[in-house]
């Protein structure tokens, strides 16, 4: 795996962790969470992006 792909993967997971934290703390809405998740995937192109769901169910996030 080339170095840039590894960097993109790490950056995606960091950005997604921040997105999840913002949502968990009530700082962003669910719609904003979905939009940020989509932007994270576009920006960092995680290796398994095709396997990830396009939108997330609200119930699975708030458990």
C-alpha positions as CSV (number, residue, x, y, z in Angstrom):
1,X,0.0,0.0,0.0
2,X,1.4,3.4,-0.9
3,X,2.2,5.9,1.7
4,X,-0.5,8.5,0.6
5,X,-3.2,5.9,0.9
6,X,-2.2,5.1,4.4
7,X,-2.1,8.8,5.3
8,X,-5.6,9.3,3.8
9,X,-6.9,6.3,5.7
10,X,-5.6,7.7,9.0
11,X,-6.9,11.2,8.3
12,X,-10.3,9.8,7.4
13,X,-10.6,7.9,10.7
14,X,-9.5,11.1,12.6
15,X,-12.0,13.2,10.8
16,X,-14.8,10.7,11.3
17,X,-14.0,10.4,15.0
18,X,-14.3,14.2,15.4
19,X,-17.6,14.1,13.4
20,X,-19.0,11.3,15.7
21,X,-17.9,13.3,18.8
22,X,-19.6,16.5,17.6
23,X,-22.8,14.5,17.1
24,X,-22.6,12.7,20.4
25,X,-22.2,16.0,22.2
26,X,-25.2,17.5,20.4
27,X,-23.1,20.1,18.6
28,X,-24.3,19.1,15.1
29,X,-27.6,17.6,13.9
30,X,-28.0,14.2,12.4
31,X,-28.2,15.7,8.9
32,X,-25.0,17.6,9.5
33,X,-23.4,14.3,10.7
34,X,-24.4,12.6,7.4
35,X,-23.1,15.5,5.3
36,X,-19.8,15.5,7.2
37,X,-19.5,11.7,6.9
38,X,-20.0,12.0,3.1
39,X,-17.4,14.9,2.9
40,X,-14.9,12.8,4.9
41,X,-15.3,10.0,2.5
42,X,-14.8,12.2,-0.5
43,X,-11.9,14.1,1.0
44,X,-9.9,11.2,2.3
45,X,-11.1,8.2,0.1
46,X,-10.9,5.5,2.7
47,X,-9.9,2.1,1.3
48,X,-13.3,0.5,1.9
49,X,-15.5,3.5,1.2
50,X,-17.6,1.4,-1.3
51,X,-18.5,-1.0,1.6
52,X,-19.6,1.8,3.9
53,X,-23.3,2.7,3.9
54,X,-24.1,5.9,2.0
55,X,-26.2,7.2,4.9
56,X,-26.3,6.1,8.5
57,X,-29.4,5.2,10.5
58,X,-30.1,7.5,13.4
59,X,-30.8,4.7,15.7
60,X,-27.4,3.0,15.2
61,X,-25.6,6.3,16.1
62,X,-27.4,7.1,19.3
63,X,-27.1,3.7,21.0
